[in-house]
Amino acid sequence: MTSAQQHPAPQRRFVLSPASNLIGAAARCWVAISAIAILIEFYGQTAKGLTDGKLQPFGADFINYWTAAYLGFAGRVHEIYDWRAFHAVQEVVVGAPIGPFHYSYPPVLIVLTLPLALLPYVPALFAWLIASWFAFFAALRSAMPRSGVLLLALAVPAGYINTAGGQNGYWTAALLGGGLVMLERCPVVAGVLFGLLCYKPHLGLLIPVFLIAGRQWRAFFAATATVVALVGTSVLALGPEIWVEYAASASKLRQWILEDGKDTFHRMLSVFVAARRMGLDVTSAYMVQAAIGLAAAALVAVAWYRDAPAPIRYSLAVLGTFLVTPYLQDYDLVVGAFVVAWLFATPGRFPQTPAMIVSALILLAPIFAAPVGKMTGVVLGPLFLIPAFLMVAGMAPDVFRRPRT
């Protein structure tokens, strides 16, 4: 028997540092504080009818999803993209005046959310939030099947913003993150999940890029078929005119919310909005956005074409998505939890310090973006997202130097 057999090399173990334990304690405190804050927020939104008495409805933006589902189910689809008619229905629902809420999503989301109309407004809100969180958690658990995933799912800061705002960030994370998780084990299911993300097309811009670069043809065609099926269903169920109405509404909303964006810029994290706040005109800001977005897309394509390690490919796909879209809100960063999961799914695989820095940048960006933006007028998103993207790319430098074998 050799000495190597008598004294086998010890296996490398991943030991949490004191800093990691401190982060865990902080995360638990955050979960408790944010839960209390959400309850207070919801209670405050019942001051006058189902509003806070200051034009904010109970469940905030969820009023848009439920109202569109209700009108679609009732056969009143042409009121959905008619701002005045849509707003009038919303005020009847909550029983008091509210601010200028609107529906900015393509008709495929009306089809997908029609079951909401089967429930009254308040139960529908909680069904939406609970179901979306469980979908997100199930996908995240597949990405990081280790203890700690539940805490991550509960503590991701963008999740608090999503819940308080009645938004769709958990659904987006479940589809994009879940699609990446399922890509190797079941590419057709992954493609269906990617296809469902067409309800937010600006967050699906990189999907065909990395699927084609990675030669994931089954997922690519499944995604394409899903999109075609959803669009076709919306045309059959709601009529072709709904798409014309959506296009006209989306054009006006793009100018109001994105290009002007005086009232909502502090919630935005994109390169485009940051450039606009720095004083660039619309055309110049789009040029800056295009330059950063194309560079990010190129790096993502190279990583997928050259078969970078799966956690790197997947993380770059998510972070690259943040950089290529001109429209990115703070609650959209819920899917950033998957980057944290992939970087820590296999203990010791990646250097712990860079992985923790990337995780901190992604998780903290939504917390600081809105308050700092509101106080200073500066959009900080790119200062968090670009370094995170480059640091993840730097974890596999040989992929970007060597020729593909």
Secondary structure, 3 states (H helix, E strand, C coil): CCHHHHCCCCCCCCCCCHHHHHHHHHHHHHHHHHHHHHHHHHHHCCCECCECCCCCECCCCHHHHHHHHHHHHCCCHHHCCCHHHHHHHHHHHHCCCCCCCCCCCCHHHHHHHHHHHHCCHHHHHHHHHHHHHHHHHHHHHHHCCCCCHHHHHHHCHHHHHHHHCCCCHHHHHHHHHHHHHHCCCCHHHHHHHHHHHHHCHHHCCCHHHHHHHCCCHHHHHHHHHHHHHHHHHHHHHHCCHHHHHHHHHHHHHHHHHHHHCCCCHHHECCHHHHHHHCCCCHHHHHHHHHHHHHHHHHHHHHHHHCCCCHHHHHHHHHHHHHHHCCCCEHHHHHHHHHHHHHHHCCCCCCCHHHHHHHHHHHHHHHHHHHHHHHHHCCCCHHHHHHHHHHHHHCCCHHHHCCCCC
